[in-house]
């Protein structure tokens, strides 16, 4: 696969709209796009990876400002060398674990209701 994507191609690959990609560049969440001689933007696989990371972090509830410090760390870098970033990521991880536990309780409730063939009643709210 080429390492030279148009904004339309990177939009399809990343699941982000072209407007969102431009906005992320404007707020410096993404590095400025490289430009061809005709002025059109083009993106690399690294840019695509950063966009995927942004999408994943957003799904966990992390704000755009909160994720900025993590986006440009090299994949080989050791986050433990930066105690502040390590602490921020550890805290976010703990929030995600709480979310997962809450979702697991809801999933178990739904599975029990499906097994028993019962409707949703007072039991969920009473527990």
Secondary structure as UniProt FT lines:
FT   HELIX           7..14
FT   HELIX           18..26
FT   TURN            27..28
FT   STRAND          34..35
FT   TURN            37..38
FT   STRAND          41..43
FT   HELIX           45..59
FT   TURN            60..61
FT   HELIX           64..71
FT   TURN            75..76
FT   HELIX           79..81
FT   HELIX           83..116
FT   HELIX           122..126
//
